[in-house]
Amino acid sequence: MRIRGAELYLVTRRVMIAAGVDAEQADAVTDNLVWCDKVERRNHGVERLPILLKRVAAGGIKCPPAPVFTELAPSAHHLDGDNGFGHYAGRLAVDRACDIAARQGVGVVGVTGSNFFGAGAYYAELAARRGMISLVLSNSFPKVAAPGGLDAVLGTNPFTFGAPRRDGRSILVDMSTAAVAGSTVREKAAKGEMFEPGVAIDAAGDPILDPNKVMAGTLLPAAGGKGFGLAILVEILSAVLTGAGISRELGSMYKHVDTGGKNGHFILALDAARWMPMDDFYARMDMLSGVIAASGGDRDVRMPGDARWAAFAESEKNGIDLEPATLAAFEDLAEAHNVQLPWKGASQ
């Protein structure tokens, strides 16, 4: 079943407000979740709404928070998210980083007092809409072993990079620095699928194939030495530098629902227009894209983010395609909060 984006947004926002979330945070989180579903990042879309609201009810996320910005330098600011939604702190941070970059050429915002913030690509796209090249980093609850290690020391620590393009289909590189993202583990477990050898290991360092065992606490290896190096970069910039929780100081989104996550984020925005006129920048980006596209001959070679934009266009035209289990849980949540569903003929 496909659902119009406007309807999914309306119901999601109403459910959040009915569950006690303040309107400002509800707006930010809803926009984030629905965008992720539009681009088929379903494991960061409304699928997350039940656990997010469970954390609100348990006191693990503050509603409303009182976020505070502190200027460290003209081009560098710090944000204390006051244990609100990570999606909200992330939105405030990327908006501020872009505002600074518009004045200074480059803007950096480090965030503490936050929680899980969803897909980094969402924030990179917000920056790209404003003509900004961006770097978006966040640390997470430790479940990843260092190369040769047998204990979880870092999270899957997502690494995101974005750049604007003339047609609005921005470059979006959004990846876990582990061998696999935590959201992929949950997705495979729900579908009863197994991992390939080498994706997850047990406490003795031996490979396991069952994602349910990973969810129960088994380790994920880093994506080799290069992946672990990037994970260290993410941890240093988003946590060590900002003052956020480091490694085991962080809380689990699913296991510690009544306490803040202590996550940190790091967002850098660079104003491309400071380097050259935007028409020139877009022309050079077109040249780069053309070289890459032509490299496959008759084969389809795409830029990072193209698959997301194809999904976005499909969602805009025909509605958002939700997994049956996600839709059922979402509808149950709406019913529990007395929010009517327009796709079931309910009047609004």
C-alpha positions as CSV (number, residue, x, y, z in Angstrom):
1,M,0.0,0.0,0.0
2,R,1.3,3.4,-1.0
3,I,0.5,6.4,1.1
4,R,0.7,10.1,0.1
5,G,3.6,11.9,1.7
6,A,1.4,14.7,3.0
7,E,-0.9,12.2,4.7
8,L,1.9,10.3,6.3
9,Y,3.4,13.6,7.5
10,L,0.0,14.7,9.0
11,V,-0.6,11.5,10.9
12,T,3.0,11.2,12.1
13,R,2.9,14.7,13.5
14,R,-0.5,14.3,15.1
15,V,0.6,11.0,16.8
16,M,3.7,12.6,18.2
17,I,1.9,15.6,19.6
18,A,-0.8,13.3,21.1
19,A,2.0,11.3,22.7
20,G,3.3,14.4,24.5
21,V,5.9,15.7,22.0
22,D,6.1,19.5,21.7
23,A,5.1,20.9,18.3
24,E,8.6,22.2,17.3
25,Q,10.2,18.9,17.9
26,A,7.3,17.0,16.3
27,D,7.8,19.1,13.1
28,A,11.5,18.4,12.9
29,V,11.2,14.6,13.6
30,T,8.3,14.1,11.3
31,D,10.0,15.8,8.4
32,N,13.0,13.6,8.9
33,L,11.1,10.3,9.2
34,V,8.9,11.0,6.2
35,W,11.8,12.1,4.0
36,C,13.6,8.8,4.9
37,D,10.6,6.8,3.9
38,K,10.3,8.8,0.6
39,V,13.9,7.9,-0.3
40,E,13.4,4.3,0.9
41,R,15.6,4.5,3.9
42,R,12.8,2.7,5.6
43,N,14.8,1.6,8.6
44,H,15.1,5.3,9.5
45,G,11.6,6.3,8.7
46,V,8.3,5.9,10.6
47,E,9.4,2.4,11.5
48,R,11.3,4.2,14.4
49,L,8.3,6.0,15.7
50,P,7.3,3.3,18.3
51,I,10.7,3.2,20.0
52,L,11.0,7.0,19.8
53,L,7.7,7.5,21.6
54,K,8.5,4.8,24.1
55,R,11.6,6.8,25.0
56,V,9.5,9.9,25.4
57,A,7.1,8.1,27.7
58,A,9.9,6.7,29.8
59,G,11.6,10.1,30.2
60,G,14.6,9.2,27.9
61,I,13.8,12.2,25.6
62,K,12.9,15.6,27.0
63,C,9.8,17.4,25.6
64,P,10.2,20.3,25.3
65,P,14.0,20.7,25.6
66,A,15.8,24.1,26.0
67,P,18.7,23.9,23.5
68,V,21.4,26.4,23.9
69,F,24.0,27.6,21.3
70,T,27.4,28.9,22.4
71,E,29.7,30.7,20.0
72,L,33.2,29.3,20.2
73,A,34.5,31.4,17.3
74,P,32.9,33.3,14.4
75,S,32.8,30.0,12.3
76,A,32.4,27.5,15.2
77,H,29.4,27.1,17.5
78,H,28.4,24.5,20.1
79,L,24.9,23.2,20.7
80,D,23.7,21.7,23.9
81,G,20.6,19.8,22.9
82,D,19.3,19.4,26.5
83,N,18.4,15.7,25.8
84,G,15.8,16.5,23.2
85,F,15.3,14.4,20.0
86,G,18.5,13.9,18.1
87,H,16.5,14.7,14.9
88,Y,15.6,18.1,16.4
89,A,19.2,18.9,17.5
90,G,20.5,17.8,14.2
91,R,18.1,20.1,12.4
92,L,19.1,23.0,14.6
93,A,22.7,22.3,14.0
94,V,22.7,22.0,10.3
95,D,20.6,25.2,10.0
96,R,23.1,27.0,12.2
97,A,26.1,25.6,10.3
98,C,24.6,26.8,7.0
99,D,23.8,30.2,8.5
100,I,27.4,30.6,9.7
101,A,28.8,29.4,6.3
102,A,26.7,32.0,4.5
103,R,28.5,34.6,6.5
104,Q,31.9,33.2,7.0
105,G,32.3,30.7,4.1
106,V,32.5,27.7,6.4
107,G,30.4,26.9,9.5
108,V,30.9,24.2,12.1
109,V,28.5,23.1,14.8
110,G,29.3,20.5,17.5
111,V,26.4,19.0,19.4
112,T,26.2,17.4,22.9
113,G,23.2,16.4,25.0
114,S,21.6,14.7,22.1
115,N,20.2,11.3,21.1
116,F,20.0,9.1,18.0
117,F,19.5,11.5,15.0
118,G,18.5,9.2,12.2
119,A,19.9,9.2,8.7
120,G,22.8,11.6,8.1
121,A,21.8,12.0,4.5
122,Y,18.7,14.0,5.6
123,Y,20.9,16.7,7.0
124,A,23.3,16.7,4.1
125,E,20.4,17.2,1.8
126,L,19.2,20.2,3.9
127,A,22.6,21.7,3.5
128,A,22.7,21.0,-0.2
129,R,19.5,22.8,-0.7
130,R,21.3,25.9,0.5
131,G,24.3,25.4,-1.9
132,M,26.5,23.9,0.8
133,I,28.9,21.0,0.7
134,S,28.6,19.2,4.1
135,L,30.1,16.7,6.4
136,V,27.7,15.1,8.9
137,L,28.9,12.8,11.7
138,S,27.4,11.2,14.8
139,N,28.6,8.6,17.3
140,S,26.4,5.8,18.6
141,F,26.1,3.1,21.3
142,P,29.2,0.8,21.1
143,K,28.6,-2.5,19.3
144,V,31.7,-2.5,17.0
145,A,35.0,-4.2,17.8
146,A,38.3,-2.8,16.7
147,P,40.3,-4.9,14.2
148,G,41.7,-7.7,16.2
149,G,39.6,-6.8,19.2
150,L,36.9,-8.8,21.0
151,D,35.0,-6.1,22.9
152,A,32.7,-3.4,21.6
153,V,34.4,0.0,21.7
154,L,32.7,2.1,19.1
155,G,29.3,2.4,17.5
156,T,28.5,2.0,13.9
157,N,29.3,5.7,13.7
158,P,27.7,6.9,10.5
159,F,29.8,9.0,8.1
160,T,27.9,11.3,5.7
161,F,29.0,13.7,3.0
162,G,26.8,15.8,0.7
163,A,27.2,18.2,-2.2
164,P,24.6,20.1,-4.3
165,R,23.9,19.6,-8.0
166,R,22.2,21.7,-10.5
167,D,19.2,19.4,-10.9
168,G,18.6,19.3,-7.1
169,R,19.6,15.6,-6.9
170,S,22.4,16.2,-4.4
171,I,25.4,13.9,-4.0
172,L,24.6,11.8,-0.8
173,V,27.2,9.5,0.7
174,D,25.8,8.0,3.9
175,M,27.4,4.9,5.3
176,S,28.1,3.0,8.4
177,T,31.8,2.7,9.4
178,A,31.1,-0.8,10.6
179,A,30.8,-3.8,8.3
180,V,27.0,-3.3,8.5
181,A,24.7,-0.7,10.0
182,G,22.7,-1.5,13.1
183,S,19.5,-0.7,11.3
184,T,20.4,-3.4,8.7
185,V,20.8,-5.9,11.5
186,R,17.3,-5.3,12.8
187,E,15.9,-5.4,9.2
188,K,17.5,-8.7,8.5
189,A,16.3,-10.2,11.8
190,A,12.7,-9.1,11.1
191,K,12.8,-10.7,7.7
192,G,14.5,-13.9,8.9
193,E,17.5,-13.4,6.7
194,M,21.1,-14.5,7.5
195,F,24.4,-12.6,7.2
196,E,27.3,-13.6,5.1
197,P,30.4,-14.9,7.0
198,G,32.6,-12.0,8.2
199,V,29.7,-9.5,8.9
200,A,29.4,-10.3,12.6
201,I,31.5,-12.1,15.2
202,D,31.0,-13.6,18.6
203,A,33.0,-13.0,21.8
204,A,35.7,-15.4,20.6
205,G,36.0,-13.6,17.3
206,D,34.3,-16.4,15.4
207,P,31.8,-15.4,12.6
208,I,28.0,-15.8,13.2
209,L,25.3,-15.6,10.6
210,D,22.1,-15.1,12.7
211,P,21.3,-11.3,13.1
212,N,19.2,-12.1,16.2
213,K,22.4,-13.0,18.0
214,V,23.9,-9.7,16.9
215,M,20.8,-7.9,18.4
216,A,21.4,-9.8,21.6
217,G,24.8,-8.3,22.0
218,T,27.2,-10.0,19.6
219,L,29.8,-7.8,18.1
220,L,30.0,-6.2,14.7
221,P,33.5,-5.9,13.2
222,A,34.6,-2.6,11.7
223,A,34.7,-2.4,8.0
224,G,38.4,-3.2,8.0
225,G,41.2,-0.9,9.1
226,K,39.9,1.9,6.8
227,G,36.4,1.6,8.3
228,F,37.7,1.7,11.8
229,G,39.9,4.7,11.0
230,L,36.8,6.6,9.8
231,A,34.9,5.5,12.9
232,I,37.7,7.0,15.1
233,L,37.4,10.2,13.1
234,V,33.7,10.3,13.8
235,E,34.2,9.6,17.5
236,I,36.9,12.3,17.8
237,L,34.9,15.0,16.0
238,S,31.4,14.2,17.3
239,A,32.3,13.2,20.8
240,V,35.8,13.9,22.0
241,L,35.9,17.4,20.6
242,T,32.3,18.4,21.4
243,G,32.2,17.0,25.0
244,A,29.5,14.4,24.2
245,G,29.5,10.8,25.5
246,I,32.5,8.6,24.4
247,S,32.2,4.9,23.7
248,R,30.6,3.1,26.6
249,E,29.3,6.4,28.1
250,L,26.5,6.4,25.5
251,G,23.1,4.8,26.1
252,S,21.4,2.3,23.8
253,M,18.3,3.6,22.0
254,Y,16.5,0.3,22.6
255,K,18.0,-0.9,26.0
256,H,18.2,2.3,27.9
257,V,14.8,3.9,27.1
258,D,14.5,6.0,30.3
259,T,17.9,7.8,30.0
260,G,19.4,10.2,27.5
261,G,21.7,8.7,24.8
262,K,24.5,11.4,25.3
263,N,25.1,11.2,21.6
264,G,27.3,13.8,19.9
265,H,27.1,15.2,16.4
266,F,29.5,17.2,14.2
267,I,28.2,19.2,11.2
268,L,30.4,21.2,8.8
269,A,28.9,23.3,6.0
270,L,31.1,24.9,3.3
271,D,29.6,27.5,1.0
272,A,30.5,26.5,-2.5
273,A,29.7,30.1,-3.8
274,R,32.7,31.4,-1.8
275,W,35.0,29.4,-4.2
276,M,33.4,30.2,-7.5
277,P,30.0,31.3,-9.0
278,M,27.4,28.6,-8.5
279,D,26.9,28.2,-12.2
280,D,30.6,27.3,-12.5
281,F,30.4,25.0,-9.6
282,Y,27.4,23.2,-11.1
283,A,29.1,22.9,-14.5
284,R,32.2,21.3,-12.8
285,M,29.9,18.9,-10.9
286,D,28.1,18.1,-14.2
287,M,31.5,17.3,-15.7
288,L,32.5,15.0,-12.9
289,S,29.1,13.2,-13.0
290,G,29.4,12.8,-16.8
291,V,32.9,11.3,-16.5
292,I,31.6,8.8,-14.0
293,A,28.4,8.0,-15.9
294,A,30.4,7.3,-19.1
295,S,32.9,5.0,-17.4
296,G,30.5,2.0,-17.5
297,G,30.0,2.0,-21.3
298,D,26.5,0.3,-21.7
299,R,26.3,-0.3,-18.0
300,D,24.5,2.0,-15.6
301,V,27.0,3.8,-13.4
302,R,25.3,6.2,-11.0
303,M,26.5,8.9,-8.6
304,P,26.0,8.3,-4.8
305,G,22.4,9.4,-4.0
306,D,20.9,8.7,-7.4
307,A,19.1,5.6,-6.2
308,R,17.6,7.7,-3.3
309,W,16.4,10.4,-5.7
310,A,14.8,7.8,-8.0
311,A,12.9,6.4,-5.0
312,F,12.0,10.0,-4.0
313,A,10.5,10.7,-7.4
314,E,8.5,7.4,-7.3
315,S,7.2,8.3,-3.8
316,E,6.2,11.8,-4.9
317,K,4.4,10.4,-7.9
318,N,2.7,7.3,-6.5
319,G,3.0,7.6,-2.8
320,I,5.3,6.1,-0.1
321,D,5.6,2.3,-0.1
322,L,5.8,1.1,3.6
323,E,6.6,-2.4,4.7
324,P,3.4,-4.2,5.8
325,A,4.8,-4.7,9.4
326,T,5.8,-1.1,9.6
327,L,2.4,0.1,8.4
328,A,0.6,-2.2,10.8
329,A,2.6,-1.0,13.8
330,F,2.2,2.6,12.6
331,E,-1.6,2.3,12.3
332,D,-1.8,0.6,15.7
333,L,0.1,3.5,17.2
334,A,-2.2,6.0,15.5
335,E,-5.3,4.2,16.8
336,A,-3.8,4.1,20.4
337,H,-3.5,7.9,20.2
338,N,-7.0,8.4,18.6
339,V,-5.5,9.8,15.4
340,Q,-7.5,9.0,12.3
341,L,-6.0,7.6,9.1
342,P,-7.0,9.4,5.9
343,W,-6.1,6.4,3.7
344,K,-8.7,4.4,5.5
345,G,-11.4,6.9,4.7
346,A,-11.4,8.6,8.1
347,S,-12.3,12.3,8.0
348,Q,-9.7,14.7,9.3
